[in-house]
Amino acid sequence: MNNPAARSDETLTDARRALRNVRAGNSIGTKSAALKRQHYWSKVRNAAVAVGAVLVGASVIGLVIDGLGFTGVMATGLIGAAAAYLLMRYPNMPMPTLETLKTTDLATLAGKTEIWLEQQRPALPAPAVTLVEGIGTRLDQLAPQLAKLDEKEPAAREVRKLVGEHLPDVINGYKSIPDTLKKEDNKGKTPEEQLVSSLKLIDREIESVTGQISRGELDNLAIKDRYLEMKYDSAGD
């Protein structure tokens, strides 16, 4: 099981899978997928309402003028098709930002964080992409626990700090490093290795927080800042 060749094959397999997921734009969790479906069906509903309004309007006009005629029917069809096309194409789903992650409601925090992470995947190395997808699973597990929290509870602030601050800081710290330096040794590790180590720590911290909330240990919940040492403080160097 500890065969280096086997580990190498496993790493390559994970890298290929991560690359396929990035190219396909696959969701990393069920919560982000649910938010995307919700946005899609809201556009379908708006398009249906608009087409219905066009048809009703055309019917009323037809009654008033005693029939639309071929030209009127064609115009109604074109107007309805144009309205449906525009409303299915726009508006685009709003993408979460670092600012909105800090203030979004707890009910959608996990899903919006997943969407934000999905947007970062193209800039990350394959091992980090694999970890980000694993964090998506962790966030799915955390989401039901967030429903138990009151926005005013200290535990809610701790979760926001972990998910809305530390996690984005780690990824943005890596992205801020010039590409030519990302594989250079920095205090015993390359920035890529530091990124992977930090994501592993955050993954474990999310798991720990989920367990604490599920057990009702809200008074003792405090995010450990041990991984802050790995937030690329030396990026400017």
C-alpha positions as CSV (number, residue, x, y, z in Angstrom):
1,M,0.0,0.0,0.0
2,N,3.0,2.3,0.6
3,N,4.5,1.5,-2.8
4,P,5.8,4.8,-4.3
5,A,4.7,3.7,-7.8
6,A,1.2,3.0,-6.5
7,R,1.0,6.4,-4.8
8,S,2.3,8.1,-8.0
9,D,-0.4,6.4,-10.0
10,E,-3.1,7.5,-7.5
11,T,-1.8,11.1,-7.6
12,L,-1.9,11.1,-11.4
13,T,-5.4,9.6,-11.4
14,D,-6.6,12.3,-9.0
15,A,-4.9,15.0,-11.1
16,R,-6.7,13.8,-14.2
17,R,-10.0,13.7,-12.5
18,A,-9.5,17.2,-11.0
19,L,-8.7,18.5,-14.5
20,R,-11.8,17.0,-16.0
21,N,-14.0,18.5,-13.2
22,V,-12.5,21.9,-13.8
23,R,-13.0,21.8,-17.5
24,A,-16.6,20.5,-17.1
25,G,-17.3,23.1,-14.5
26,N,-18.7,20.4,-12.2
27,S,-20.1,21.4,-8.8
28,I,-18.0,20.4,-5.8
29,G,-21.0,19.9,-3.5
30,T,-24.7,19.4,-3.5
31,K,-25.4,22.8,-1.9
32,S,-23.8,24.7,-4.8
33,A,-25.6,22.5,-7.3
34,A,-28.9,23.3,-5.5
35,L,-28.3,27.0,-5.7
36,K,-27.5,26.7,-9.4
37,R,-30.7,24.7,-10.0
38,Q,-32.7,27.2,-8.0
39,H,-31.3,30.1,-10.2
40,Y,-32.0,28.1,-13.4
41,W,-35.6,27.3,-12.5
42,S,-36.3,30.9,-11.5
43,K,-35.3,31.9,-15.0
44,V,-37.6,29.2,-16.4
45,R,-40.4,30.5,-14.3
46,N,-39.8,34.1,-15.4
47,A,-39.6,33.1,-19.1
48,A,-42.9,31.1,-18.8
49,V,-44.6,34.1,-17.2
50,A,-43.3,36.4,-19.9
51,V,-44.5,34.1,-22.7
52,G,-47.8,33.7,-21.0
53,A,-48.2,37.5,-20.8
54,V,-47.4,37.9,-24.5
55,L,-50.0,35.3,-25.4
56,V,-52.6,36.8,-23.1
57,G,-51.8,40.3,-24.6
58,A,-52.1,39.0,-28.1
59,S,-55.4,37.3,-27.3
60,V,-56.8,40.5,-25.9
61,I,-55.7,42.5,-29.0
62,G,-57.1,39.8,-31.3
63,L,-60.5,40.1,-29.6
64,V,-60.4,43.9,-29.9
65,I,-59.5,44.0,-33.6
66,D,-61.4,40.8,-34.5
67,G,-58.4,38.6,-35.1
68,L,-54.6,39.0,-35.4
69,G,-54.1,37.5,-38.8
70,F,-51.1,35.7,-40.0
71,T,-48.8,38.6,-39.4
72,G,-50.1,39.1,-35.9
73,V,-49.6,35.4,-35.1
74,M,-46.0,35.5,-36.4
75,A,-45.3,38.7,-34.5
76,T,-46.7,37.1,-31.3
77,G,-44.5,34.0,-31.8
78,L,-41.4,36.1,-32.4
79,I,-42.0,38.4,-29.4
80,G,-42.6,35.3,-27.2
81,A,-39.5,33.5,-28.4
82,A,-37.4,36.7,-27.9
83,A,-38.7,37.2,-24.4
84,A,-38.0,33.5,-23.5
85,Y,-34.5,33.7,-24.9
86,L,-33.6,36.8,-23.1
87,L,-35.0,35.7,-19.8
88,M,-33.3,32.3,-20.0
89,R,-30.0,33.9,-20.9
90,Y,-30.1,36.8,-18.4
91,P,-29.5,37.6,-15.6
92,N,-26.4,35.5,-14.9
93,M,-26.2,33.9,-11.5
94,P,-24.4,36.4,-9.1
95,M,-21.0,35.0,-8.2
96,P,-20.1,35.2,-4.5
97,T,-17.3,37.5,-3.5
98,L,-15.1,37.7,-0.4
99,E,-17.3,40.5,0.8
100,T,-20.6,38.7,0.2
101,L,-19.3,35.5,1.9
102,K,-18.7,37.4,5.1
103,T,-22.3,38.7,5.2
104,T,-24.4,36.0,3.5
105,D,-27.0,34.1,5.6
106,L,-26.0,30.9,7.3
107,A,-28.5,28.9,5.3
108,T,-26.7,29.5,2.0
109,L,-23.1,30.0,3.3
110,A,-22.0,26.5,2.5
111,G,-23.4,26.6,-1.0
112,K,-22.1,30.0,-1.9
113,T,-18.7,29.1,-0.5
114,E,-18.7,26.0,-2.8
115,I,-19.5,28.2,-5.8
116,W,-16.7,30.6,-4.9
117,L,-14.3,27.7,-4.6
118,E,-15.4,26.3,-8.0
119,Q,-14.4,29.6,-9.6
120,Q,-10.9,29.3,-8.1
121,R,-10.1,25.8,-9.4
122,P,-8.5,26.9,-12.7
123,A,-5.8,28.8,-10.8
124,L,-4.9,25.9,-8.5
125,P,-2.6,23.0,-8.9
126,A,-4.2,19.6,-9.3
127,P,-3.6,18.3,-5.7
128,A,-5.2,21.5,-4.4
129,V,-8.2,21.1,-6.7
130,T,-8.7,17.6,-5.3
131,L,-8.7,19.0,-1.8
132,V,-11.0,21.8,-2.7
133,E,-13.5,19.2,-4.0
134,G,-13.2,17.3,-0.7
135,I,-13.8,20.6,1.2
136,G,-17.0,20.8,-0.9
137,T,-18.1,17.5,0.7
138,R,-17.2,18.9,4.1
139,L,-19.3,22.0,3.5
140,D,-22.3,19.8,2.5
141,Q,-21.9,18.1,5.9
142,L,-21.6,21.4,7.7
143,A,-24.7,23.0,6.0
144,P,-27.4,21.2,8.2
145,Q,-25.5,22.1,11.3
146,L,-25.5,25.8,10.3
147,A,-29.3,25.6,10.4
148,K,-29.0,25.1,14.2
149,L,-27.1,28.3,14.7
150,D,-28.4,31.7,15.5
151,E,-26.7,34.6,13.6
152,K,-25.9,36.3,16.9
153,E,-24.2,33.3,18.4
154,P,-20.4,33.4,18.8
155,A,-20.3,30.0,17.1
156,A,-21.8,31.6,13.9
157,R,-19.0,34.2,13.9
158,E,-16.4,31.4,14.3
159,V,-17.8,29.5,11.3
160,R,-17.8,32.7,9.2
161,K,-14.2,33.3,10.2
162,L,-13.2,29.8,9.1
163,V,-15.2,29.6,5.9
164,G,-15.5,33.2,4.8
165,E,-12.0,34.5,5.8
166,H,-9.3,31.8,6.5
167,L,-10.2,29.6,3.5
168,P,-10.3,32.4,0.9
169,D,-7.2,34.0,2.5
170,V,-5.2,30.8,1.9
171,I,-6.3,30.5,-1.7
172,N,-5.9,34.2,-2.5
173,G,-2.4,34.1,-0.8
174,Y,-1.3,31.4,-3.2
175,K,-2.8,33.1,-6.2
176,S,-1.0,36.4,-5.4
177,I,2.4,34.6,-5.8
178,P,3.9,35.0,-9.2
179,D,3.8,31.8,-11.3
180,T,7.5,31.7,-11.6
181,L,7.8,31.4,-7.8
182,K,5.1,28.9,-7.1
183,K,7.4,25.9,-7.4
184,E,10.4,27.6,-5.6
185,D,11.4,26.5,-2.2
186,N,10.1,28.8,0.5
187,K,11.1,28.0,4.1
188,G,11.3,24.3,3.3
189,K,8.2,24.0,1.2
190,T,7.1,25.4,-2.2
191,P,4.0,27.6,-2.2
192,E,2.1,24.7,-3.9
193,E,3.1,22.4,-1.0
194,Q,2.1,25.1,1.5
195,L,-1.2,25.6,-0.2
196,V,-1.9,21.8,0.0
197,S,-0.9,21.7,3.7
198,S,-3.2,24.6,4.6
199,L,-6.1,23.2,2.7
200,K,-5.7,19.9,4.5
201,L,-5.7,21.7,7.9
202,I,-8.8,23.7,7.0
203,D,-10.5,20.5,5.8
204,R,-9.9,18.9,9.2
205,E,-11.0,22.1,11.0
206,I,-14.4,22.1,9.1
207,E,-14.9,18.5,10.1
208,S,-14.1,19.3,13.7
209,V,-16.5,22.3,13.7
210,T,-19.3,20.2,12.2
211,G,-18.9,17.6,14.9
212,Q,-18.9,20.3,17.7
213,I,-22.0,21.9,16.4
214,S,-23.8,18.5,16.0
215,R,-22.9,17.7,19.6
216,G,-24.1,21.1,20.9
217,E,-20.7,22.2,22.0
218,L,-21.3,25.8,21.0
219,D,-19.9,27.4,24.0
220,N,-16.5,25.7,23.4
221,L,-16.5,26.2,19.7
222,A,-13.4,28.3,18.8
223,I,-11.6,28.0,15.4
224,K,-8.0,27.1,15.9
225,D,-5.7,29.5,14.1
226,R,-2.8,27.1,13.8
227,Y,-3.0,27.2,10.1
228,L,-2.7,31.0,9.9
229,E,1.1,30.4,9.8
230,M,0.6,29.0,6.4
231,K,-1.3,31.9,4.8
232,Y,1.7,33.0,2.7
233,D,2.8,35.8,4.9
234,S,6.0,35.7,2.9
235,A,4.2,36.0,-0.4
236,G,5.5,39.6,-0.8
237,D,9.1,38.3,-0.4
